[in-house]
Amino acid sequence: MRQAIVSHPGVMVSNMLEDLGVGVRQFAKNIGVTPATVSRFLSGKTALTPALAIQLSAALGSNPAFWMRLQTNYDLR
């Protein structure tokens, strides 16, 4: 049985930001975190936290549970 490829949720957010033409600094400012925090998350160096899931859902849509499920699926891969 083939396993699905599961990416870090930061990859999805990075792709969304690219499609929207929004840079790391602007996105960080929009959600109230440092650019370093956003960069670490987008590169997969840090996991999504519940607080960041709330901020992502406000900025990009969906709900915090959706974003946390992505992180959980990544962690369980």
C-alpha positions as CSV (number, residue, x, y, z in Angstrom):
1,M,0.0,0.0,0.0
2,R,1.3,3.4,-0.9
3,Q,1.6,6.1,1.7
4,A,0.5,9.6,1.0
5,I,3.1,12.3,1.1
6,V,2.5,14.5,4.1
7,S,4.2,17.9,4.1
8,H,4.8,20.2,7.0
9,P,2.0,22.7,7.3
10,G,4.5,25.5,6.8
11,V,4.9,24.3,3.2
12,M,1.2,24.8,2.5
13,V,1.3,28.3,4.1
14,S,4.4,29.2,2.1
15,N,2.7,28.2,-1.1
16,M,-0.4,30.2,-0.1
17,L,1.7,33.3,0.7
18,E,3.5,33.0,-2.6
19,D,0.2,32.8,-4.5
20,L,-1.0,35.9,-2.6
21,G,2.2,37.8,-3.2
22,V,2.8,38.3,0.5
23,G,6.3,38.2,1.9
24,V,7.5,36.9,5.3
25,R,7.8,40.3,6.9
26,Q,4.4,41.5,5.8
27,F,2.7,38.2,6.9
28,A,4.5,38.3,10.3
29,K,3.3,41.8,10.8
30,N,-0.3,40.9,9.8
31,I,-0.5,38.0,12.3
32,G,1.5,39.7,15.1
33,V,4.6,37.6,15.3
34,T,8.3,38.1,14.4
35,P,9.6,37.4,10.9
36,A,11.9,34.8,12.4
37,T,8.9,32.9,13.8
38,V,7.3,32.8,10.4
39,S,10.5,31.8,8.7
40,R,11.1,28.9,11.1
41,F,7.6,27.7,10.6
42,L,7.6,28.0,6.8
43,S,10.8,26.1,6.6
44,G,9.5,23.3,8.8
45,K,12.0,24.0,11.6
46,T,9.3,24.5,14.2
47,A,5.9,22.9,14.7
48,L,2.6,24.7,14.5
49,T,1.4,25.8,17.9
50,P,-2.3,26.3,18.9
51,A,-1.6,30.0,19.1
52,L,-0.2,30.1,15.6
53,A,-3.1,28.0,14.3
54,I,-5.5,30.6,15.6
55,Q,-3.5,33.4,13.9
56,L,-3.3,31.4,10.6
57,S,-7.1,30.7,10.6
58,A,-7.8,34.5,11.1
59,A,-5.4,35.5,8.3
60,L,-5.8,32.6,5.8
61,G,-9.2,31.1,6.5
62,S,-10.4,27.8,7.7
63,N,-10.3,27.2,11.5
64,P,-7.6,26.4,14.0
65,A,-8.6,22.7,14.1
66,F,-7.9,22.4,10.4
67,W,-4.4,23.8,10.8
68,M,-3.7,21.6,13.9
69,R,-4.8,18.5,12.0
70,L,-2.2,19.3,9.3
71,Q,0.5,19.4,12.0
72,T,-0.8,16.2,13.7
73,N,-0.8,14.4,10.3
74,Y,2.8,15.6,9.7
75,D,3.9,14.5,13.2
76,L,2.4,11.0,12.7
77,R,3.8,10.3,9.3
